[in-house]
Amino acid sequence: MNFKLTLGIAAFSAALALSACDSKTETTASEITSAAPVTEEKLASDQTYIYRQLDEITSFDPQLIEDVDGSIVGRDLFEGLVNQDENGSIVPGVAESWEISENNTKFVFKLRDSAKWSNGNPVTAHDFVYAWQRLADPEFASPYSWFMEIMYVENAGEIIAGEKAPETLGAVAVDDLTLEVKLSQSLPYFVKMLSHTSTFPVPKDVVETLGKDWTKPGSLVGNGAYVLEEHVVNERSVRVRNENYWDNENTVIDKVIALVINDENQAYNRFKAGEVHKTDIPAGQFKRVMQENPDETFSMPQLCSYYYLFNTTRAPFDNPDVRKALAYSIDRAVIADQILAAGQTGAYFFTPPKTDGFVAPEVDWSKKSQAELDAEARELLAKAGYGVDNPLKLSILYNTSEDHKKIAIAISQMWKTKLGVETTLENQEWKTYLDTRRLPDYDVARAGWCGDYNEASTFLTLLMSDNDLNDSKWKSTKYDELLTSATVMSDPNVNYTLAEQMLADAMPIAPIYHYAEDIAISKNLKGWPFNNIEQNMYSKDMYLVE
């Protein structure tokens, strides 16, 4: 995504056990708890955590957040039923326990009575029901409404289609502290999906009283460990401790400042100057930076894929031969090993290979040399009617980032040299870029997707025909059927592999590389979740030392 999120072990193990038998189990806070920071080091007197943010975020509203940076902020300002620990495992959030019934179709969550909104009001099951109905309501038009549908919450699909009222959603407040959720079919990883920001609660009275102004500093009421103190568009946002947060006594960081810095080199210079505690390593500089400052330089696999979208509603990108020619001629080794050079790996399929349970397909084109792929690309493009006398002309859309620009320049040169393609580059700011993609009003567009949970469907469902975030607009009934039937299979990875093969045959997207998180983290910042493959962090779990 331009987004990311995960989940966990204890609750998931219980869910998997249930899929094999018709028993009922309960997961409690006493079984999986979040540990407070334990350190012999002296805490810094100033607990202000400052980090670099690439773009202005889309929203502070949980049901409107659709980007990675926005999700980071959202996890500070709000809290869902469950959280993740440093290993990506599920730990209790607002829910202190939950029961899962036969075949994983009914979930009952018991909420902690100590959970409060930042205005002191109690967080109740009604707040979750309201937020979930809001997410599915077509009048609200959340960009993540589809997420409720792929969770198979009862009636979600019909509500999103406008066929049923939001009040018919299969999420009911039995009482103030009991939330009952019914699914239309078994989904063993349902609890894993609940750390996604779109499922977080919102305060109905505040939202309906203030309308769109409810997310402004001073007005926003959240239930997370922090509240929004300041927001300057395209410059910074500041969040401070929420004294009413149920676990405030175990929170150490007092203030979190996100600085919007589009330029990776400028951001890293500010890191070296001690102005920020965390930033990204500029493209191509990881090896040098690691040699210069190994104690503060890190690279780790990430549950994300970088790819190019083809606008299949526009000729000639409605032709799979054209799409394949462009995809085949991209030299992934050059991009991953030379331009980025920080642990990224070339991608020949969409789902990252380290995704839990995923069996990577052996797509034919991944076995060929780059010279063979280039030759086949020229044949395919000629077959589509393009060559020296009739060069293909296209534009590449990307959002502001030096890394995206470098990659776009490299790929345009590859296409020019190998295929004679004439390319123009189109750079847009984040929100404009998202709108342009969504219309769709582009030829080829840069995209990235980070898993919303650790399972292959979080990637593959993105290309389903009715997914609002399917910006390629590619449609395949057979592909949709594969993903739909996978949810009731004992081994869904069989269908996931077939789905990846379909993508390789149709090429609505060109996979380019699987991410590695290459970041600079101050030696004074502790508690970073290095073992969480989705790199979902919570400021409340970190702390600063002298």
N, C-alpha and C positions, 0 to 999 in steps of 0.2 A: 504494500500500500504505500502508498505514501503514509502508511499506518503500521502499528504493530501491537501485539498482546499475547498472553500465555495461560497456563494453568497447571494442574498438579497431580500429586501422587496418591495421597491417602484417599481423597474422595473419588478419584478416578479408579483406583484399584477396587474400591467398593462397588463402583458402577460396573466394572468389568466382571466382577464376581456375580453381580445380579443378572448380567446378560446370559449367564450359564445356568441359572437356577431361578425358581419362582419364590425366592425368599424376600424378606425385607430387612434392610440394614439401616443403621443410624451412624452418622459421623458426627463427633462432638469436638468441642474446643479443647477438651482435655486430651484428645488424641493427636491433634495437630495444632500447635500453638506457635505464634511468632515470637522469636526470642528478642529480648532487648539487647542493645549493644553492650558487649562485655569487652573491656580493654584495660590494660595496665597503663596505657599512655595518658598523658595529661590532656584533657579536653581544652580546646581553644576557648578563650574568653569570649570571642566574637563568633557566634554560630550562624554566620551568614554564608550560605552556599550560592555561588554565582556560576552560571554556565552559559555557553553560547548556544543560541537557537538559530537555525538557518533562515527560516521564513516566519512571517507573521502567521499566527495560527488561524484556523478557519472559524473557531468559536470557543467560548467557554461553556457552552450548553452541552451537557453530556450526549443528548440525542442529536446534536448537530456536528459534533467533533468528527473529523474524517481524516486526520493526518497524525503522523508520528509525534510531532512536537506538541500538538494539541492534546494527544492522549497522555503525554507526560504531565502536562499541567492538570488535566482532568483527574488523574489519579491522586493528585495532591488536594484538589478542591472538593472532591466527592469520593465516596466509598460505596462499592457494590456489596453484594451478598458475600463474596469471597475476594481475597487478595492472593498474591503470590509471594513466596519467600525468595531468597537469593538463588535458589536452585530451580525456580520456576514451578515449584510444587504449590498446590492449593493450601491456603491457610484461611481460617475464618475471618470474615470482614464484619459486616453488619449482622450476618447470620452466625450464631454461635454453634448451631448444629443443624443437621438436615437428615431426612429420611428418604430413601429411594425405594419405590415399590416394585411390583412385578414387572419385569421386562423393561424397566427404565422408562415408564410412561407417566409416572406420577412422582412429583418431588414436593416434599413439605419442609419448609425452612422455618426454624425458630429464631427469631431475631433477639439480640441482646437488649435488655431493657435500659442499658446505659448509653445506647446510641442516641446522640442528639444532633440537631441542626445547629449551625453556628449562632442562631438567634436564641438558642436554649430550648426550643421545642423538641419533643421526642420524635425520633425517626420511626415510622410505623410501616406495616405491610401495605397500607393504603398508598404510601408514597411510591412504592415499587410498582403497584398496580397502575397508578396514574402515569408514571414514566413509561411503562411498557405499552400502555394503550396509546400514549402520545407517539411513541416510536413507530407503531404500526399504522396510525391514523394517516390516511392519504392526504387529508387537508393540512396536516402539519408538514408533510413532505420531507421527512428526514432522509438524508442521503444513505443512511444505514437501515432503513426500514426492512430491507431484504434480510438483514441479520436475524430479525425476529422470525422470519419465515423459515430460514434454514435451521433454526433451533427447533422447528416443528411445534412451537407453542400452539395449542389448539385454536383454530379459526384465524390464525395470523394471516395466511394467504388470502382468505376471503375478505378480511378487513382491508388489507393493502390494496386489493382489487376493487374495493368500494362496494362489495356485495353484502357485507355484514357490518354492524356497528362496532366501534372500538370496545364497547362495554361487553361484547361477547367473547373477548380474548380469554384464553384458558389460564388466566392468572387471577386468583381470588384471595382477598384478605379474609381469612377465617375469623381472625380477631386482630387487634393492633400488633401483636407480635408473632403472628403465624401467617405465612404466605404459602398458598398451595398452587402448584403449577401442573397443568395437565398437557401432555404432548399428544399429537395426533399419531405418532408412531415412535417406536423405541429409538433412543439416541444415547448410546452409552457414554459419550463424551459431553453430555449436556452441561454438567457442572463446570467442565473446563472452559466453557464459553462465557461464564458469568463474571469473569474479571474484565470483560470488554466494557469500555466506557459507555457505550450506547445502552447498557442495561443498568446503569447507575440510577438511583432515585433522584427526583427533584421535588422541591416543596410546592405543592399545588397552589396554596394561597398566595405565595410570593410571585410565582410565575403568572398567575391569572390577574393579579392586582397590577403588576408593573409591566406586563407584556414583554416586548423585546428589550426593555431597559433593565430587566431583572439580572442580567449578567454583568452589569457595570460595577466597578469598584464602589464599595459602600452599600450597594444594593444586593449583590450576589449573596445568597444564603446557601451554604454547602454543608455537607456532613463529613468532609475529609479532614485531614490533619492540619490543613491550612485554609486561610481565607484570602480573597483577592484584595490587596491594598491599593495597587496602582496599576494602570495600563496605559502606555503611550504607544499608539499604533506604529508598527515598523521600527520600534526602538527598544522597548522593554516592558516587562510585566513583573510585578512584585507580589509575593504572597507571604503572609505571616502566620504564626501559630494560631490555630483555632483552640482557644482555651476550653471549649465545650466538647472537643473530640474525646471519645470514650477512652482512648489510650494515650491521652496527652502526656501523662506522667512518664511514659517511656519514649517520648519524642525528644530529640536533642537539638536538631536544627531549628533555629528560631525564625529565620527569614530565608526565602529563596528568590533569587533575582535571575530572570531569563533575559539575556541581551540578544536582540536580533542583529546578527552580523552575517551578511550574505557572502562575504569574501573569506574563504578558508584561510588564506595566508594572513590576513589581518587578524582573524580570530586567534590563530596560533601565536602570533606575535604578542597579543594581549595575554595569552596564557603564559608565555615565557616571562612577561613582565609582572606576573602574579595578579593580574586583574580578573581572571576567571579560573575556576577550579577544574572545569571540564570543557573540552572542545574536540573537534575532529582533526585528524592529521591530514594536511593538504595532499591531494592526489600525487602519487609518484614520489613522495618524500618520506615514506614510512621507514625504509631501511636506514636512511641518513639520520632521521630523528631517533630511531631506536639506538643507533650507535652513540649519538650525542647524549641521550637522556633515557637510558633503559629503564630506570626506576619509575618513570612516569608515562611510559609508552606501552600500549597494549593492542593486541589484535586477537579476536576470537570469532568463531563461526556465528552467524546470525541467521535467524529464520526469515530470510528476505531474498527476493529475486529482483534483478534489474532487467528490464526488457524494453523493446520498442513495440508500440501499438501500430497496427495498420488500420486505417479508416476504411472498413470493408463496404461502406455505403457509397464510396467515391471511386470511380474508375481512374486508373487501372488496378486499384488496390482491392477491387472485388474479385480479381483474378488470382487464384492460389499460386499459379506459376510465377507471377510477378513477386508475390510475397515471399515465396521460397527463394527466388533468385537473390533478393535483397538480404534475406536471413542467412543464406549459405555463405555469402561473400564477406560477412563480418568476421574478421580474424579475432576470435575471443582471447587467444593467448596474448596478443599485443595489448588488448585492453586490460586484461586481468594482471598480466605479469610485468608489463612495461609502463602503462599509463597509471594504473592504480598501485600495483606492487605492494599490497599489504594483506595478503592472505585470501583475496578473492579468487574464485574458481570459475572458469568458463562454464556457461550454462547451455545445455542442449534440450532441456525440458524445463517446465515452469516450477514444479515443486522442488524445494531444496532437498538434497539427498539425505540430510540429517534429520528430516522431519520424522517424528515418532511413528514407527511401523511402516514407513513408506518404502516400497520396493521400486527402485529406479528402473525405468524401461530402457531397453537397449535399442534406441531409435537408430535406423540405418545411417542417417547423415552424421551422427556423432562418431561413427567408426572410420570415416573417411579423412584423408589428409586435407589440409587447407587448399592445396593445389587441385585436388580432385573436386572439392566443393566449388572452387572458383570456376572450373571448367563446366561443371553442371549448371552453375548459376548463369553463365553466358548462354548456354543452350536454352535454358528456360526462358530467359529474357528475349532471346531471338524468336522463340516459339510464340511469345506474346506480342511480337511485332516491333520490338525495340532493338536498336543497334546504332551504328555509326551515323547512318543517314536519318535516323529517327530516334534521338536520345530521349530517354525517360527523364522527365523533369519533376522534381518534388521538393517539398520543404520539410525540415525536421523541427518540430516544436519541442521546447524544453523550458523548464522553470529556472529562474536565476540561480546559478551555481557554477563555480569555476570547473568543478568536476564534470558536471553535465555538459558544459561547453567543450571541454577537452575531448570528451567521448564523442560528441556530435561532430566535431571537426575531424577526428580520426576516422569515423565511419563514413563521413561524406567523402573523404579522400580515398578510402577503400572502394567505395562505389564508383567514384570517378575513374580511378586507375584501372579497375578490373572490368567495369561494366559500361563506362562512358556516361554514367548518370550525372545529370546536372542538379546540384543540390543547393538550396538556400537555407540558412539557419534562422529560426524565429524564437527569440527569447522573450518570455513573459513573466511577470510577477506571479506568485503562487496562486492567488485566488482567480486572477484572470486566466491563467493557464488551465486551472481546473474547469472553469466555465467553458473555455474553448474546446477542451477535450470532450466535455459532456455533450456538447451540441449535436453531433461532433462537427467541428470546423477545422480540420487539419488533414494532412496527408499521412505523415508518420510522426508519432509523438513519443517522447521519452516517458517511461513509467517505472514505478517501483512498487512492490507489494511485500509487506511484512505480515506474517501470520497473525490472525486474530486469536488463534489458539493453536496448540501443537498437534495438528492432524492435517493430512493432505487436502481434505475438503476445503480448508480455509483458502487455499490457492485455486483449486480447480473449479469451485462453484462460482468464482469470479467471472468465468467465461460462459456461464449458463445464459440462455437467451433472455430471461426476464430479470437478470441482475442489473440494477440501476447503475452499477459501477463497471459494467461491461462496455467500456468506451470504444472498443473496436466495432461493436454492434454486430459481431459475427453470431450467427444463429445455427444451431444444429439440434434437431429433435432427438437424434440418436445419442448425442453427447449429453443432453439433458436427462435422458432416460438412464444412462449409465450412472450419473451422479445421484439421481433420485433413488435408484434401486440399491446403491451402495450403502445407504443408511440402515438397511435392514439385513445386510449380509454379515455373516460371522467373520469373514475376512474381506472387508471393503477394498483392500489394497489391490485385489484382482481387478476391480473396475477402475481404480485410480490409474493403474498401469495402462489399461485400454484407453482411458480418457487422454492420457498423455500421448499415446500413439496417434489418436485422432488429431490432437493439436499439431503434432509433427507433420501429419499429412495435409492439414488445411492451413497451418501457419498463420492464424489470425494475429499472433504476436510472435516477435522474434526474441527468444530468451538470449540474454547476453552474458550475465554473470550472476553467481550467487554471492551474496554479501559476506563480508567479514567486518566486524565492528572494529575499526582502527581508530583509537581515541587516545587523547592525552588526558590523564587524570592526575591532579595534584597529589603528592605524597601525603598531604595533610588531610585529604578527603578519604574517609573510611566507610566501609559498608556497601561498596559498589557490587551489584549482583553479577559477578563475572561468570557464574555457572548457569545463569538464566539465558538460554539460547535465544529468547525473544528480546533480551535486554530491556525488560520492563522494570523500571526502577521507581521507588517510592522515596521521596525525600525524608519521610519520617523514619526510614530504616538506616539513614546515613548520619555521619557526624564528622566534625572537624577536630583535629588534634593540633597541638602546638608544633 
